[in-house]
Amino acid sequence: MVEPDLGSDPLRDRILDAAVAEAEADGGWYDLRLHSIAQRLEVPLEAVLARFRDADAIADAWFARALRAMLREPEPGFLSLPPSERLHLVLMRWFDAQASHRQVVGSMIGAKLHPSHPHHWVPMIFSLSRLIHWALEAARLDARGLPRQAEEVGLTLLFLRVLRLWVQDASPDQQRSRDVLRRNLAWLDRLPRRPVHSGDGGT
């Protein structure tokens, strides 16, 4: 769900975009057919297989693209913001990178959770954990011990809550999701943590 893939392959990107378009036009991710993607792009089916083992791997590549958007370098002044605001900005990069296709994103997750796909369930747990860890890294949060565990558990639960809302959020610019996320991150500012160093992405 969040494995980064930093390689450059134009056809890989085209397959990814075509898969999302196909799912959007034809009933969701569960019914996505790889031969339809090959036909849409006018490439051999083998070219799709050479880059993705199945539709779930394409979904993982989509989430990896969102992860890279989340991890882009912070803008000036980022480290002077309180922890809650830094994390809000980081997580909204992930959501905003997918906002125009959020219903397909919901369909991707639904396909992973389908009863006939139990082999996807455990990898999803690990992928979610990695996403949360990367979000904390991107926000430059350095709590230790029990406060760090509180960050991880609390943020995981909040992320799942906001994700469920965001998939169906028709408010302008998904403002409802933004507001819920911001309101429920304030507790981060009360956790003990080490001083932030301003050497990178700084003030």
C-alpha positions as CSV (number, residue, x, y, z in Angstrom):
1,M,0.0,0.0,0.0
2,V,2.8,2.4,0.7
3,E,6.0,0.9,-0.7
4,P,8.0,3.7,-2.5
5,D,9.1,3.0,-6.0
6,L,11.5,5.6,-7.2
7,G,12.3,4.1,-10.6
8,S,11.5,5.9,-13.8
9,D,9.4,4.0,-16.3
10,P,7.0,6.0,-18.5
11,L,5.0,3.0,-19.4
12,R,4.6,2.0,-15.8
13,D,3.2,5.4,-15.1
14,R,0.9,5.2,-18.1
15,I,-0.4,1.8,-16.9
16,L,-1.0,3.2,-13.5
17,D,-3.0,6.2,-14.8
18,A,-4.9,4.0,-17.3
19,A,-5.9,1.6,-14.5
20,V,-7.3,4.4,-12.4
21,A,-9.2,5.7,-15.4
22,E,-10.5,2.3,-16.2
23,A,-11.7,1.7,-12.7
24,E,-13.4,5.1,-12.6
25,A,-15.2,4.4,-15.9
26,D,-16.1,0.7,-15.3
27,G,-17.4,0.0,-11.9
28,G,-14.5,0.1,-9.5
29,W,-11.2,-1.6,-8.7
30,Y,-12.5,-5.1,-7.9
31,D,-13.8,-5.5,-11.5
32,L,-10.6,-4.0,-13.1
33,R,-9.3,-6.3,-15.9
34,L,-5.6,-6.0,-16.9
35,H,-6.4,-6.9,-20.5
36,S,-8.6,-3.8,-20.7
37,I,-5.7,-1.6,-19.6
38,A,-3.5,-3.2,-22.2
39,Q,-6.2,-2.5,-24.9
40,R,-6.6,1.1,-23.7
41,L,-2.9,1.7,-24.0
42,E,-2.4,-0.5,-27.1
43,V,0.4,-2.5,-25.6
44,P,0.8,-6.3,-25.2
45,L,-0.7,-7.8,-22.0
46,E,2.8,-9.0,-21.3
47,A,4.0,-5.4,-21.0
48,V,1.6,-5.0,-18.1
49,L,2.7,-8.2,-16.4
50,A,6.4,-7.2,-16.8
51,R,5.6,-4.2,-14.5
52,F,2.8,-5.4,-12.3
53,R,2.1,-8.9,-11.1
54,D,-1.6,-8.1,-10.7
55,A,-4.1,-5.3,-10.0
56,D,-3.2,-5.2,-6.3
57,A,0.4,-4.4,-7.3
58,I,-1.0,-1.5,-9.4
59,A,-2.9,-0.3,-6.3
60,D,0.3,-0.5,-4.3
61,A,2.1,1.6,-6.9
62,W,-0.7,4.2,-6.7
63,F,-0.3,4.5,-2.9
64,A,3.4,4.7,-3.4
65,R,2.9,7.7,-5.6
66,A,0.8,9.3,-2.8
67,L,3.5,8.5,-0.3
68,R,6.1,10.3,-2.4
69,A,3.9,13.3,-2.5
70,M,3.6,13.2,1.2
71,L,7.4,13.1,1.6
72,R,8.3,16.1,-0.5
73,E,10.5,18.6,1.1
74,P,8.7,21.0,3.5
75,E,8.3,24.6,2.8
76,P,10.2,27.4,4.7
77,G,8.8,27.9,8.2
78,F,7.6,24.3,8.5
79,L,9.6,23.5,11.6
80,S,8.4,26.5,13.4
81,L,4.8,25.1,13.3
82,P,3.4,23.1,16.2
83,P,3.5,19.3,15.8
84,S,-0.2,19.1,15.2
85,E,0.0,21.5,12.3
86,R,3.0,19.9,10.8
87,L,1.3,16.5,10.8
88,H,-1.9,18.0,9.4
89,L,0.0,19.4,6.4
90,V,1.9,16.1,5.9
91,L,-1.2,13.9,5.9
92,M,-3.2,16.3,3.7
93,R,-0.4,15.9,1.1
94,W,-1.3,12.2,1.0
95,F,-5.0,12.9,0.7
96,D,-4.7,15.8,-1.7
97,A,-2.4,13.7,-4.1
98,Q,-5.4,11.4,-4.6
99,A,-8.4,13.8,-4.1
100,S,-9.6,13.7,-7.7
101,H,-9.8,9.9,-7.6
102,R,-10.8,9.4,-4.0
103,Q,-13.7,7.0,-4.8
104,V,-11.3,4.8,-6.8
105,V,-9.0,4.9,-3.7
106,G,-11.9,3.6,-1.6
107,S,-12.5,0.9,-4.2
108,M,-8.9,-0.1,-4.1
109,I,-9.0,-0.5,-0.3
110,G,-12.3,-2.3,-0.6
111,A,-10.8,-4.8,-3.1
112,K,-7.9,-5.4,-0.7
113,L,-10.4,-6.1,2.1
114,H,-12.7,-8.3,0.1
115,P,-13.4,-11.7,1.8
116,S,-11.9,-13.6,-1.2
117,H,-8.6,-11.7,-0.7
118,P,-7.4,-12.7,2.8
119,H,-3.8,-12.8,1.6
120,H,-4.0,-9.0,1.3
121,W,-5.1,-8.4,4.9
122,V,-1.9,-8.8,6.8
123,P,0.2,-6.9,4.2
124,M,-2.3,-4.0,4.6
125,I,-1.6,-3.8,8.3
126,F,2.1,-3.5,7.7
127,S,1.6,-1.0,5.0
128,L,-0.6,1.1,7.2
129,S,2.1,1.0,9.9
130,R,4.8,2.1,7.5
131,L,2.6,4.9,6.3
132,I,2.1,6.2,9.8
133,H,5.8,6.0,10.5
134,W,6.7,7.9,7.3
135,A,4.1,10.6,8.3
136,L,5.8,11.0,11.6
137,E,9.1,11.2,9.9
138,A,7.9,13.8,7.4
139,A,6.4,15.9,10.2
140,R,9.8,15.7,12.0
141,L,8.2,14.3,15.3
142,D,10.8,12.9,17.7
143,A,8.9,11.7,20.7
144,R,10.4,8.7,22.5
145,G,9.1,5.8,24.5
146,L,5.5,5.8,25.6
147,P,4.8,9.2,23.9
148,R,6.0,7.7,20.6
149,Q,3.7,4.7,21.0
150,A,0.8,7.1,21.8
151,E,1.6,9.0,18.6
152,E,1.6,5.8,16.5
153,V,-1.6,4.3,17.9
154,G,-3.5,7.5,18.1
155,L,-2.5,8.6,14.6
156,T,-3.4,5.2,13.1
157,L,-6.9,5.3,14.6
158,L,-7.4,8.9,13.5
159,F,-6.1,8.2,10.0
160,L,-8.5,5.4,9.5
161,R,-11.4,7.6,10.7
162,V,-10.5,10.4,8.4
163,L,-9.8,8.1,5.5
164,R,-13.3,6.7,5.8
165,L,-14.8,10.2,5.8
166,W,-12.6,11.5,3.0
167,V,-13.5,8.8,0.5
168,Q,-17.1,10.1,0.6
169,D,-16.4,13.8,1.4
170,A,-18.1,15.9,-1.2
171,S,-17.5,19.2,0.6
172,P,-15.4,21.8,-1.3
173,D,-11.7,20.8,-1.2
174,Q,-12.7,18.0,1.3
175,Q,-13.0,20.6,4.0
176,R,-14.9,18.3,6.3
177,S,-12.0,15.9,6.3
178,R,-9.5,18.7,6.8
179,D,-11.4,20.0,9.8
180,V,-11.9,16.6,11.5
181,L,-8.2,15.9,11.1
182,R,-7.1,19.2,12.5
183,R,-9.4,19.1,15.5
184,N,-8.2,15.6,16.4
185,L,-4.5,16.3,16.2
186,A,-4.3,18.9,19.0
187,W,-3.3,16.3,21.6
188,L,0.1,15.9,19.8
189,D,1.1,19.4,21.0
190,R,0.9,18.2,24.6
191,L,3.3,15.3,24.3
192,P,6.8,15.7,25.6
193,R,9.4,15.7,22.8
194,R,12.9,16.8,22.0
195,P,13.6,20.2,20.5
196,V,13.2,20.4,16.8
197,H,16.4,21.0,14.8
198,S,16.0,23.6,12.0
199,G,18.8,22.3,9.8
200,D,16.6,20.8,7.1
201,G,13.3,22.1,5.8
202,G,13.5,24.7,8.4
203,T,12.5,28.0,9.6
